[in-house]
Amino acid sequence: MALSDEPAAGGPEEEAEDETLAFGAALEAFGESAETRALLGRLREVHGGGAEREVALERFRVIMDKYQEQPHLLDPHLEWMMNLLLDIVQDQTSPASLVHLAFKFLYIITKVRGYKTFLRLFPHEVADVEPVLDLVTNQNPKDHETWETRYMLLLWLSVTCLIPFDFSRLDGNLLTQPGQTRMSIMDRILQIAESYLIVSDKARDAAAVLVSRFITRPDVKQSKMAEFLDWSLCNLARSSFQTMQGVIIMDGMLQALAQIFKHGKREDCLPYAATVLRCLDGCRLPESNQTLLRKLGVKLVQRLGLTFLKPKVAAWRYQRGCRSLAANLQLLTQGQSEQKPLILTEDDDEDDDVPEGVERVIEQLLVGLKDKDTVVRWSAAKGIGRMAGRLPRALADDVVGSVLDCFSFQETDKAWHGGCLALAELGRRGLLLPSRLVDVVTVILKALTYDEKRGACSVGTNVRDAACYVCWAFARAYEPQELKPFVTAISSALVIAAVFDRDINCRRAASAAFQENVGRQGTFPHGIDILTTADYFAVGNRSNCFLVISVFIAGFPEYTQPMIDHLVTLKINHWDGVIRELAAKALHNLAQQAPEFSATQVLPRLLSMTLSPDLHTRHGSILACAEVAYALYKLAARENRPVTDHLDEQAVQGLKQIHQQLYDRQLYRGLGGQLMRQAVCVLIEKLSLSKMPFRGDIVIDGWQWLINDTLRHLHLISSHSRQQIKDAAVSALAALCSEYYVKEPGEADPAIQEELITQYLAELWNPEEMTRCGFSLALGALPGFLLKGRLQQVLTGLRAVTHTSPKDVSFAESRRDGLKAIARICQTVGVKAGAPDEAVCRENVSQIYCALLSCMDDYTTDSRGDVGAWVRKAAMTSLMDLTLLLARSQPELIEAHICERIMCCVAQQASEKIDRFRAHAASVFLTLLHFDSPPIPHVPHRGELEKLFPRSDVASVNWNAPSQAFPRITQLLGLPTYRYHVLLGLVVSLGGLTESTIRHSTQSLFEYMKGIQSDPQALGSFSGTLLQIFEDNLLNERVSVPLLKTLDHVLTHGCFDIFTTEEDHPFAVKLLALCKKEIKNSKDVQKLLSGIAVFCGMVQFPGDVRRKALLQLCLLLCHRFPLIRKTTASQVYETLLTYSDIVGADVLDEVVTVLSDTAWDAELAVVRKQRNRLCDLLGVPRPQLVPQLTVEEGTTTAPPRCPETREVLQPNRIAGEPDVASV
């Protein structure tokens, strides 16, 4: 990133062509039904492979993906889509490629809608079992291209397993021949399921579904369940999660076991549960680094726990209302309130024995709550909720106690997050009794502000988000009277989280939880009013939350003090500097809501924190002290009272001593010194604006020293914070001078004025660029009374800063800040006739304009890119500000030639290649054009400009977008005053690097040239301007290389075909001479390549121009660079084929043969012979080798080393031949 507040010059330009609209969940129906039907109907035509197949597949994928968030819209259409695809599958004549394609489409539907909804639509008659089984059997598990087919067939097979008939009835007679036995249907399905449980693709998931449906069948479980479980456990025991194959096998086994214990009957699974649990313990899954394995382990553990416990609804659970909506409505129509919560103090089943394995299950689930991955913690939390619902009350309460143990500050953020998820699950299920709410609300309030710093960032976002989920769940779970004691604390905590949390997802979660509580509880103070302001979308903008929404909410007394306390306690010392600054500004706003509390309670706390050993606390507290003091001053100023009426003497002294205390402890040095300097500069500014009674106090000298020292040593400050500190120091200086350096109204203390201006002007010559930047802006920030009588001296110093000299050519930022300072000074002193040392007037305005306009030609580049663009942007802004200032007061000072130059220079910038600077230039151009109070005088072609750029179109055009900018700016080519500068900018854009800029600038230029083809005078003026640009920028790499590319484009597209009818047209003659001068002795490959293209384009001009262009190309055929030789040969070959009249038909074949067959990257001696042969065929003289001589003191001698040679044409070979390009 560049050192200033602007993006790095030369970075990638962003094009805002078309804004993409995000519809979210705004769809109402499946709108692509007809297209989908047609797409599925064409599968038989496109299945053969190639582009059509891929296009159809991709189009269907795009259609389906639109409904990822609203998959239910597909439900009415699923049946006909499946029928169309299954017709293909069940058709015996369908080729394999077509069947696989149909299953790919089926998988895409399943992915969007979910297999559970989709499964019931598969045909599942008895007659379907064997065909589907045969299809699965015929698949190759190792074919990675057809995994969708295997996945869908296994799902289909799992549905057919639900038929209510014994599979043995389908087997018939298994004895086919004596001694041979056919495998039964049951064994075939089990074999297939087992084989696919250990594959590496998604078919493994479908195999687990198949196993759960198959093994739990009444006729299968008796004979196969024990065998399968034994096989699964053996595979688990033998596999290791440290190998990839082991992970695949364990994943398949765990999925299958979890599905079996989920879908199987308790009495069938209970005999095996303890064995499975022991085996699972032996696998040590919590030690695995595979998230999926740990998640599946937790899922299986909770299913085993639920198998141990009898399925029942806990009689002791908390119930709110009726579960039936109809019953609730019936109670309301009868005039009754909702059913009161029913809590049984005694459990009917307290005496039931809890199986031995339950404790181990609960223990593993509690461990899962602390897992490092969210999906594992979430699964464990759901398991805790399910298990607690089947436990006796006392044991369930013990589980709640164990969950609350997660909320210890010895625990990690993972434990806090898992604990919040578990509490939310328990609350939703009515398993968190009101007696526990005191403990639970306490930890949840802590979780809502949980934020633990880790290195350069913090953890805790997920904890705060989960805590909001708990509050949301409680709103739905409890009656208002149960939560009434906690309303104040919860409502304040949620409002604070919704407004002051750093992360957007937490603010939105808190807003949603607050809304849920307002709607279901109805007890939150001012809930509706707050919701209308702090809704889901409003809290998305962090600055808006801190600075706007917080003020509205603080208007309600219930929330004012908690919000201020939160900012002082947790946000002023936040690790993120942006949050600290926003918190300080928020305190400024809230202090006006509670001035007495801020003055007597908040400010003393903040002053005590300014000497904290923690850097962030010091920084935030100093910023907050400044903002609170300034807020109290504003309140006092409204009543025409001094700020000391709100602040006692101790607070005033505390504010005054902050700088000296930091200085004495050397806290302006080291790594934290940057933050301290920025904070104290803000403090100086705010205390100065607050008119603190420090006039004549020694603290003013200390403040002035800090500002000067900061500006002098800006180069020692890290680049990412330099701009912020520089701005803070300059703002502090402006406020300090305005308040404490005024002797009489409008009069400065002469001694201070002399010292400041002399010192600052001397610093403008500092060898450090950043020091120049700082003191330039400091001079620009001085109030008018300090500039009185010294204006000319200051402007002269700043003009010297903006001047580019060889030793400081790279000081682009100092020139930029110098321009900003000049513009600001002009605004400060204003316009006044006959006072060149006090204001802008006729005597000095031309010098100011000269300095600003000279910077419009700053195209300095370095490793950061086009850093001169910063200078040009500042120059444009300064020119606009000065011109508008003069137009308002003394428009006669704007001379015609100055206004013309301003408009032309800005128009040139509006046609150049960097998007953001082009947009800024266009904004300046249109502002000057449409300014009407009064209008800017002497604007060239004002009438035509107002027609080309009507005021109504200003807001609608996006000048950042090349597609909108270039078609408009090229219209200025028709205005003679602007043509040169606009064409110069277009040339640079057309020869740039960005594809969109090149495309649209080229199209716009061609459209203009197409329109003037029938006007020889306009075309002549255009060509003359183009040549003038070339001549003015000869050997200027920034312009000449893009110009050669532009010439190549216009010649190739026949834009100058009208000139080819005249032999040796002046345009062609001069262009050829300029091109030869440009590439002479050049080693720039890009320039040479562009020159080759131009010479090839010039052979279309008849006469001497064509002969000389061919001669230049022949010279380049023997260039020292092989790339140049090869490219020249290739382009000459194409040119001869394009313009067939260049050479005679009798030699054309021989010429193209030589060009195509010669190895032009071979040795020069070999190449030269072929080149000379071409010269003879083309009728141009052969170049002659001459030694390169050195001239010393009038004597011609050969170089001391082996002399270089170059090829030239001897003067006697072609009379009047100008110098040619050397090779």
ZAFI-162995 format. One record per residue (C-alpha): x, y, z; residue in one letter. Coordinates in steps of 0.05 Angstrom, whole numbers, plus 5000, padded with zeros to 4 digits. Last residue first. Layout:
XYZA
...
END
This chain:
541049494277V
541150224263S
534750584243A
535551014182V
538251714175D
535052094117P
535651854045E
536652453998G
539552033943A
539251293956I
545550873944R
550451453947N
548851564021P
550950854040Q
545150514074L
546550294144V
548049644180E
551949664243R
558649404265T
561949374333E
569449454336P
573548954376C
576649384429R
580250044426P
574650374385P
576850594315A
579151304306T
576151924275T
579652554299T
575853194315G
577353164389E
574952454395E
570052144347V
568551404357T
566850964298L
561850394288Q
564449974231P
560249954167V
555849384141L
551749584080Q
544149554073P
541649244009R
537549703965P
530049583957V
526849223898G
522848723938L
526348123907L
533248433916D
531748623987C
529247924000L
535747633976R
539448104022N
535247844080R
536747124062Q
544247274062K
543647674127R
540347084163V
546346634156V
551347164179A
546547374234L
546446684265E
539746344269A
533446654300D
530646804230W
530346074211A
528346184139T
522545794110D
516846284121S
520146924097L
523946594040V
517546244016T
513546894023V
518447243976V
518846673926E
511246643920D
510747393911L
516147433858V
511947363794D
505847683826A
509448333834G
510348623902V
506149103943I
499748963904D
497848363948S
496548784010Y
494248254060T
498947694037L
504748174037L
502748434106T
502247734136E
509347554113Y
511948234136V
508948084205Q
512247404211S
518947644186A
518948244233T
516947804292T
522647314278K
527847864271R
525448234333I
525547604375L
532547444350P
535148104379F
541248394341R
536748624285H
537748314216C
530448294195L
529848994226L
533849284168L
529148944119C
523249254156L
526349944150Q
527249834075L
520149614068L
517950274101A
522550664055K
519650343993R
512450454017R
513751184034V
517051293965D
510551153930G
504250813954P
501650814026F
499550094043Q
506749964065V
505250404125M
501749854165G
507949414163C
512150004188F
507050114245V
507249374265A
514849374266I
514850004308G
510349664360S
515349094365L
521149574370L
517749974426K
516249334464Q
523349084456V
526549724482D
533649704456K
532850334415S
538550584370N
533350924325K
526350704344I
523451394353E
527251744297K
524951224246K
517751294271C
518052054264L
520552014192A
515151514173L
509751934204L
512252554166K
511852204099V
505251854114A
501852504134F
504852884075P
501852364026H
507352033985D
502551803930E
495351993942E
489951453944T
492851184008T
490651804046F
483251614044I
485050944075D
486951304140F
482350934188C
483750284152G
483149844213H
490449634211T
492750364205L
488550574265V
490849994309H
498250054291D
498050794303L
495150674372T
500650174388K
505850684365L
502451204409L
502550734469P
510150674460V
511151424448S
507151674507V
510451414570R
516951264532E
518151994515N
523051904457L
518752384414L
513252674456N
512153334420D
513153014352E
508252454365F
503052934394I
503853374332Q
503052764287L
496452594321L
494153314317T
495653324242G
491852674233S
485752964268F
485953614229S
486553224164G
480752774183L
476553384199A
478353704132Q
477253064093P
470152984121D
467252324096S
471551914143Q
469552354202I
464351894233G
468651274227K
474151654264M
469451774323Y
467151054325E
474350814320F
476351244380L
470550974421S
472050254404Q
479350344420T
477850674487S
472850124504H
477549544488R
483849834517I
480550024583T
477249344589S
483648964575E
487949354624T
495149434597L
495350114565G
496350324493G
489150554483L
489250924549S
495651304533V
493051484464V
486451694494L
489852194540G
493752504482L
487352524440L
483852894496V
489553404501H
490253544427Y
482753554412R
480554024468Y
481054684433T
479054394365P
472354114390L
470653464352G
475453074395L
471053254454L
466252694434Q
471652214455T
469952364528I
462952084522R
464451414489P
470551354536F
466951424603A
461150934600Q
464650304578S
470950514615P
467150474681A
469950944734N
466351514700W
459651224723N
454451674689V
447751764724S
449452354769A
451952814713V
446652624662D
441553174680S
446853714676R
447753574602P
454753354580F
455053394504L
449953954500K
453254334557E
459954234524L
457554514457E
455155154491G
461355234534R
466055164474H
472055434514P
470355644587V
472056394588H
468256564652P
466156054706I
458756144716P
456356554777P
453756214818S
452955754759D
457955184764F
456054704709H
462654694670L
467254744731L
463554174766T
463453774701L
470953814693F
472353674767V
467853054767S
470952814701A
477952884732A
475852484793H
472951934749A
479351904708R
483351874772F
479351274797R
479650914730D
486950974713I
487450994637K
486951714614E
481052074582S
478852484642A
486152684654Q
486253014585Q
479753374599A
482853654663V
488753914624C
484254224571C
479554554622M
485254854662I
488955094599R
482755444573E
481455764640C
488556024644I
488356284572H
481856654586A
484056984650E
480656854716I
481857484757L
475357784729E
471557264768P
472657654833Q
468557364891S
464856734872R
468856584809A
475356674847L
473556144899L
470955684844L
477455744807T
481555624870L
477655014891D
477754714820M
485154834811L
486554524879S
482553904862T
485953824795M
492853934826A
491453424881A
489452914828K
495553074787R
500052984847V
497052314866W
497552104793A
505052244796G
505551614838V
504451204775D
506950534802G
509350374872R
516350174848S
517050864817D
513451304768T
513052064759T
507852304711Y
507353024735D
504453434677D
498553704718M
503753954768C
505454544722S
498254754726L
498354844801L
504755244803A
502655684745C
495855804776Y
499156054840I
503856504802Q
498056794762S
494056924826V
499657334858N
498858054835E
491557994815R
489557804886C
489557224935V
490157495006A
494657825057E
501457925026D
498758044956P
493858574982A
491358974921G
484458664915A
482258144965K
480757414954V
480556905011G
485856805064V
483556115087T
481155845020Q
487656054987C
491455735044I
487655085034R
489255074960A
496655204972I
496954675026A
493654144982K
498854304928L
504554224978G
501453565001D
501753284930R
508753544919R
511053224984S
507652574963E
511052564895A
518052624924F
521152164870S
523852754830V
527453014891D
534653054865K
532753194792P
527953764809S
520353764808T
517054394835H
511354294884T
515954424944V
518455074912A
511255304904R
510355174979L
516155634997G
513756184950T
506756124978L
509356215049V
513556825032Q
507857134993Q
503057025051L
507557315106R
503857965122G
497757595149K
499156855149L
498556795225L
491957185224F
489256715170G
489756075210P
495355585196L
493054925164A
496655015098G
503155145135L
502154495173A
500554125108L
507254335080S
510454175147F
508153455146G
509553315073C
516553615076R
517953175136T
515452585097M
520252715040E
526452735084E
531853185056P
528753785093N
527754385048W
520554495071L
523254485142E
526055195133A
519155445116L
516355135180Y
521655455225Q
520856145194T
513356095197I
513055875269L
518356335298E
515956965262E
508656835280Q
510456685353I
514357325359A
509057745324P
503257495368D
497757445317A
492057945303E
485057785278G
481957885347P
487758085391E
493757665410K
491757015377V
496556445390Y
492256035439Y
485755885404E
486955895329S
494055655336C
492055045377L
486254865331A
490454885268A
496254525301L
491753965326A
488853865257S
495953815228V
498053325282A
491952885272A
492752885196D
500052675202K
498352135252I
492951845207Q
497451875146Q
503151535181R
499150945208S
500250425153H
507150705134S
510350595201S
513051235233I
520351405227L
519151835164H
514152245204L
519852505247H
519253255236R
511653245237L
511652885304T
516953335333D
513253955312N
506653725341I
509853485406L
513754125414W
507454545404Q
503854135458W
509554235506G
509754985492D
502255015505I
503254635571V
507455225595I
501055625605D
500056285569G
492956105551R
491055455586F
483755605604P
480855055559M
477455335498K
473954675480S
476854725410L
483754745441S
481954155486L
479453765425K
485553915382E
490653775437I
487153125455L
487152905382V
494653045380C
495252665446V
492052045415A
496352065351Q
502752155391R
500851605439M
499151115383L
505851245349Q
509751205414G
507350505428G
513050175389L
518450595421G
518351315443R
512551775462Y
511951395527L
518351695554Q
515451685626R
516552425633D
513452555565Y
507252145581L
506352525646Q
507553195612Q
502253055559H
496852815607I
497953395656Q
492953875626K
487353375626L
488553205699G
488853935717Q
482054055685V
479153435719A
481753665787Q
479054365777E
471954125766D
468954035697L
461854235677H
462354975693D
469654945670T
467054885599V
465255615599P
457955835595R
454056115536N
448355615547E
449755255482R
457155335496A
456454915559A
453654325522L
458954385468K
464354425522Y
461753785554L
462353425486A
469453695478Y
471453415546A
468252745530V
471952705463E
478752875491A
478152415551C
475851855504A
481951935459L
486451925521I
482751305548S
483350925482G
490851025476H
492450885548R
488150255549T
491250005484H
498250105512L
497049725577D
501350015633P
495650475650S
497451215655L
491351475618T
486850995657M
486051455718S
483752005671L
478451555641L
475551385709R
475452125728P
471852275662L
466551745670V
463951885740Q
463152635753T
463352935683A
460152355645S
454752245698F
453152985698E
452953035622P
448452425610A
445552495540Q
450952975517Q
456052475542A
452951965495L
455452315432N
462552415457H
462451705486L
460751455417A
466751835389K
471251495440A
468250815424A
469250925350L
476651075362E
477550465407R
473850035357I
478450255300V
484550115344G
482549385352D
485249095418W
479549415458H
481549855517N
476150375506I
471349825487K
470749405549L
469949825612T
468950525585V
464450315528L
460449835572H
459450355626D
456850855574I
451850345547M
449650135617P
448550865635Q
444151045576T
439950405571Y
434250505620E
434351255607P
431851185536F
435451705494G
441451235496A
437750835443I
437751415394F
444951595407V
447150865399S
443750845331I
447851415304V
455251385324L
456750675344F
451550325302C
452550755240N
460050645245S
458949895247R
454149845187N
450249195190G
446249435250V
441249775204A
439849145164F
437548695221Y
433749245257D
436449765305A
431750345289T
424950005285T
427249515338L
428850065388I
421850365385D
418649675390I
422649475451G
421850105492H
423249705555P
423348945543F
417248625574T
413448375513G
416147675523Q
414747375455R
415447965407G
420448385447V
424447765463N
424747545391E
426748245369Q
432348265420F
434847585396A
434747825324A
438548455342S
443648055382A
444647585322A
445448185276R
450648505321R
454247835328C
454347725252N
457048425242I
463048345287D
465648895332R
459748895380D
457449595400F
450349655375V
447148965376A
451648745434A
449749355475I
442349255460V
442948515478L
446448665545A
441449215563S
435548755548S
438548175586I
440248585649A
433648945653T
429448335637V
432747885688F
427547905743P
421947855690K
424647215659L
419846745695E
414047245692Q
414747295616P
413646545607E
419646155583Y
421845765522A
421046235463R
424846815493A
429846325524F
431746075454A
433346775429W
437446915492C
441246265480V
442346445407Y
445247115429C
450146725473A
451946305411A
453946945373D
457947195432R
461646535436V
462746505361N
466047195362T
470346995421G
477346995395V
481947595385S
486847875336C
494248055333A
496347525383G
490347225416R
485947715453K
479847435489E
472947725477D
466847485516Y
461748055520T
455347645509L
458747065545A
458847455610K
451447595605L
450446855589I
454246655652V
449747065698T
443446865660V
444946125673V
446246185747D
439846575761V
435946165710L
437145505746R
430745535788S
426945685724P
428344975699L
432844845640L
429944215609L
424344575571G
426944305504R
428944995478R
432445155543G
436644515541L
438544645469E
440445375485A
444445155546L
448244645503A
449945155450L
452345645503C
456745105535G
459744925467G
461645645456H
464545735525W
468445085518A
471345305451K
473245985480D
477945615526T
476745445599E
480445755657Q
475646335653F
470245855673S
463745775634F
464545035618C
462544875690D
455545095671L
455044475628V
456744045688S
451344385729G
446244265674V
448243525674V
447243505749D
440343805738D
438843235690A
440942745743L
436243045794A
430443095745R
430842385720P
433942295652L
430342225585R
430342965565G
437443045590A
439742555536M
436642945479R
439343615503G
446343345515I
446243025446G
444243685414K
450144015448A
454843455426A
452743555354S
453944305359W
460744195391R
462843725336V
460444195281V
464144775315T
470944465314D
476044505371K
472144045416D
469944315484K
462644095479L
465243415457G
468243305526V
461343415555L
458642905505L
464042405526Q
462042485599E
454642415584I
456041765547V
460441495603R
454941655653E
449641315609V
453640665604G
451640415673E
444240435660P
440040925701V
435640545749D
428540795753D
426841045823D
425841755801E
420741525750D
414641905773D
418842525781D
416942995837E
416843745834T
412643725772L
412944375734I
407144585691L
407545275663P
400845605660K
396445465600Q
395746075558E
390646585578S
383346445575Q
378046845538G
375146235504Q
377946485438T
384846495470L
384345785496L
382245545428Q
388145905395L
392945545442N
389644875427A
390044995352A
397445175358L
398744505391S
404744455438R
400744785492C
403045355535G
410145395563R
412444735591Q
418344635639Y
420543905643R
418843475703W
414742955665A
420642805620A
418042555554V
419841825545K
424341365504P
427740895554K
435041035564L
440740585540F
438840695467T
439041445477L
446041375503G
448040965443L
445241495397R
449142025435Q
455541635426V
454241525352L
453342265339K
459542435380V
463741935341G
460942195276L
463242895295K
470142645316R
470842275250L
468642875210L
473543345244T
479542905229Q
485243105276N
483942475318S
485042475393E
477542525407P
476841875366L
480541435416R
478340805378C
478140405443G
472440815470D
468540655407L
469639915419C
466939975489R
460940365465L
459439845411V
459539295463T
455039685510A
450039815454A
449539105427Y
443938835470P
440239505465L
439639525389C
433639065379D
429839305440E
431040025420R
428339945350K
433040145294G
432940815259H
438041205300K
442240615324F
442840375252I
444441075225Q
449941175276A
452840485262L
452940605187A
456041295193Q
461341035241L
463140455196M
463740885134G
467941425168D
472440895200M
473840585132I
475441255099I
479841475158V
483640825156G
484940895081Q
487741595094M
492241365150T
492741655220Q
485441495236F
487340775245S
483240175226S
483339485258R
478539645314A
473639995268L
473739425218N
472538925274C
466839355300L
463539375231S
464138625220W
461238475289D
455638965276L
454238615210F
454137925241E
449638145298A
444738465250M
444637925198K
440037355220S
434937665265Q
435838375238K
434238165167V
427037925171D
424738495216P
428339025174R
433339425216T
439339165175I
436539425109F
434340125125R
440640285166S
445039935115V
442240325056L
443240985091V
450440795106A
451340595033A
448741275011A
454241615051D
459641145023R
457141304952A
460141984965K
467141754944D
472741384981S
469840684983V
469540295048I
462040295061L
460940114987Y
463239394996S
459139295059E
452739545025A
453839114964I
455038485006Q
448938635048L
444638724986I
447238074955R
446337685020D
439037895027M
437537754953I
440237054962S
446636804928M
445536244877R
447835554899T
451735074855Q
453034334871G
447434084827P
444934654784Q
440635264798T
439135144872L
436735814898L
429535654882N
425436294889G
429536854920D
424137384922L
420237044978R
426537045020S
426437805021F
420437785068D
415238275045F
413438975071P
417739345020I
422539825057L
428739545023C
426339864958T
427940544989V
435140345006S
436040094934L
434240784908W
439341094954L
444540594930L
442740744858L
443441494869M
450441444898Y
452740934846R
450441374788T
453442004820E
460141634825W
460441574749T
466941934731E
471041624787H
470340914760D
473240494815K
466540254842P
464839954774N
457339874769Q
453939234746N
451939034816T
448239694826V
444139594763L
442638874783D
440139094851L
435739624818V
432839104772P
432038604830E
428239074877V
423739434828D
418538884821A
417038914895V
415039634887E
419340214908H
419340714851P
423441324875F
419141904899L
420141754973R
427641864966L
427342594944F
425142885011T
430542505049K
435742614993Y
436043365001G
432843874956R
439044194925V
443843594926K
438243124906T
436643534844I
444043534824I
444342784837Y
438442654791L
441943044736F
448242634744K
443842004745F
441142194676A
448142304650L
450241614674H
444241304638V
445941674574L
453241454576S
450940734588A
446740714525P
439140714533S
435940114499T
433639784563Q
429640404583D
429440404658Q
434740954665V
431641394610I
424741334640D
427941474707L
430042164682L
423242374657L
419842084718N
424542444765M
423043114733M
415642964733W
415742804808E
420243364831L
416043924801H
411244064858P
417044014908D
421844504872L
419545114911L
421444734975H
428844844956P
428645574977Q
435845734997E
439045264946Q
433845474894Y
438445864847K
443145264848D
438144854809M
438145304748I
445745364748V
446644614753R
441744514695F
445744994653R
452244654671E
449643964651L
446744224586A
453144594568V
457443994586E
453443524541R
453444024484E
461044124489A
463143414479G
459842774502G
454942304471G
449342494518H
447043084477V
441242804436E
438342334488R
438842884540L
434343344499R
427943214538G
431443384603L
433144074577L
426244184548A
423144024615R
428144464650T
426645054604E
419144974616A
419944934691S
424845514697E
420545954742G
420145494802F
416045944846A
416346554891E
423646734892L
425847294940A
430046884988A
436547254971G
435647664908F
442847904904A
443248404847L
449748434809T
451849144791E
454149224721D
460449574697E
464049764761A
471049644736E
476549604787E
483449814765E
489149384788P
494549794823G
498550314785G
498550774844A
497450464911A
490850674940P
490251374970E
491251515044D
498551615033S
504451155040L
502550694984A
500050005000M
END
